[in-house]
């Protein structure tokens, strides 16, 4: 059995933020939403973090509109804080 890679501290912060966003807005965040939530001026700052989360299998990507990428956090990624 192969274990899933663990999220780094920063990645876990982003995952936790994404969960809170989903609970508050009833929809997953976009790159721009995530960047804004972390006080970044542009969404490119979150791109590599979210990409790493996808590679680790902790989030799924799906597209509702071409200009709007959405992410859903997988249940196994949730960690109590």
N, C-alpha and C positions, 0 to 999 in steps of 0.2 A: 504494500500500500504506500502510495506516495503522498506526502504531506504538502499542502498548499503553502507557498511562500508567505511569510508574515509581512504585514504592512509596516513601513517605517513609522516613526512618530509623526512626521509631517503627513504622510499618507493617511494615517489613522485620524488625524485632525480633520483632513478633508472629507473622509468617509463620514465621520460624526456630523460634520457641518451639512453634508448632503442629506443625511437622514433627517436632521432638524428641518431643513428646507422642505423636504418632501412632506413632512408632517404638517408644516405650517401652510404651504401653498397647494398641497394636494396634487403636485406634479413634480417631476424631477427637475433639477437645475440645468441650465445651459452653461457652457464655458464662461460666458459673460457674467452669469449669476454667481458662479463660484469665485471668479476673480474679484468681483465687487464685494462679496462676502469676506474676502481676505484683504481688502483694501488695495488691490493691485490695479494699476491704471489700464491694463490691457489683458485680455483673456489668454494671450500666449503664455503668460506666467503659469497658468494652471494646466496647460496642454500636456506637458511631460509628466506631471504628477498623475493626471487622470489616465494617461496612456500606460503608465506603470501599473496602476490599479487594474486596468483591463488585462494586461499581460499576466498579472498574478491571479486573475479570475475572480476578483472581488467586486467588480462592477460590470454591467452589461451596457452596451451602447445601442441605441435605436434612434431613428430619425423620424420626426413628425413632419418637419418641413426641411427643405434642403439647407436653409441658412441656420437651422437650429438643431444642434446635436443634443440629445438628452441621454442621461445616464441613470440607471437604476442600480441601487446597492443590493447586492446579494445578501440574504439573511446570514450566511456563515461569516460575513465580514463584520458583523456587528459585535462590538465589544462594550461591555458595561464600563462606565467611567465613574 
